[in-house]
Amino acid sequence: MLKRSTREGELTPEEREFYTLVGRASRVNPFGGERIDLDRKIAGVPESTSPSRAVEAAVKRVEAEAVRMEKEGRLELRLYKGEDHKLVSGVITFVFFYRYRKEFDRLIKAQSRAGEHQIRASFLKEAISGLETAGLEREEAIRTVEGCYQLRRAYHFIHFSLVGPSASMIALRYRLWNNVFTHDMELYSDILWNRMEDFSTLILGETGTGKGSAAAAIGRSAYTPYDRKRGCFKESFTRSFLSINLSRFPEALIESELFGHRKGSFTGAIDDYQGVFSRCSPWGAIFLDEIGEVSTQVQIKLLQVLQERVFSPVGSHNEVRFKGRVIAATNKPVEQLRTEGKFRDDFYYRLCSDVITVPPLRQRIEEDKRELVALVELLVARLVGKRSDKLTDMVLDVIETDLPKGYPWPGNVRELEQCVRRVFLNRSYYGDEVQTTRHTGQIPEGFGDLARGELSAHELVTAYCHMLYQKYGKFEEVARRTNLDRRTVKKYVVEWQERVDGEEE
């Protein structure tokens, strides 16, 4: 327990030191190592304590300190001035956030199920009243509630949508948090919390890596004001994030899908139509997927929206103001597109307030073998509605059985997702068609030549098994054709592949 100050409205040096740690913990990125270190210091636990236990211990200690202050009649903001006022305010906010985090989590889940219909948050009236009792002005109390809801949403969508212990995924989650709140939470809270529409984002990555999930995590974590009269937030995060895949539409229709059109503006325009920019709320975000597919003409019009924040529907001269945020993505190399003149430099430089790359699945697995397990657990839970160790183990067993060591997953997470579905249906990855990356049916070069008699008997058998596996994609099929048992076939295939990989290195 910290020493009590003998002077009313003044913290002791020990209290200032402790509350400074609490304030820093509230402001740092929760997906970085600094937050873990701060939690351990606040809790007074060893460095070996796991992050989850450290945060729980830190919360308990801060709550105990707040209870002590309250009993002493000192947890009252009006008693303090200057830096002490700021420190006590930080403690009150910290305790409030963790006291109501489960309520916020339930609200997020309920809102996800309800879709665009806004859910009333009955607990917030009591919460706001409690903050006012602690000395916050009403507007400050409401702003605190709005901030805590945003923080919890951001953590929820980043933490649960983009899983994996690999270094590249840890870095991705860290970058996404900064994209929502900047690197400095104090800067964000004081100045930028309602001005983030000026910060557009370009997400890069191969097909199927999860660029849409990254965009959704950003878009659904935006600031949303609280409607005190209705007792709910003014916008459902399911409606505030709008996504459009630009490759789906022919060139003639892209402008209409983006900006809308007026009745009679072209053949087939029988009614007025609101494009995605018109439907986006002031607190929302638009995700323009496959931005590398659009023509330079469309890029010029999008550039105008980003620069001037206005657009005109097709067939209209009326300007409409756009207040949301733009997130774009492409699976094509941007530098190559720019070199070829397919991606305008001025458009790129206006779009790239932040550039985030989503790593391919093969890189994630190479960095940490647990990555595949974490992803399969997530995909299984999404399909069946809950976590299932039994189904997860079944899928992982089929992957181990049917796919060669070091399989590169060319379709990334999207391929893995379909793999899980296929295993549920057939308990096998492969169907009638065979899809692997090396089904050439040829013996790789570099280990002797069959025609010149340079293959040993062992090399001949292993090479033949590898060739058949490339062609048919199943150890069982190779075993049937060679009259070998499945385990021997797998050993030969892995052995030959390791020799090939070693030669390529």
Disulfide bonds with the S-S distance in Angstrom:
none
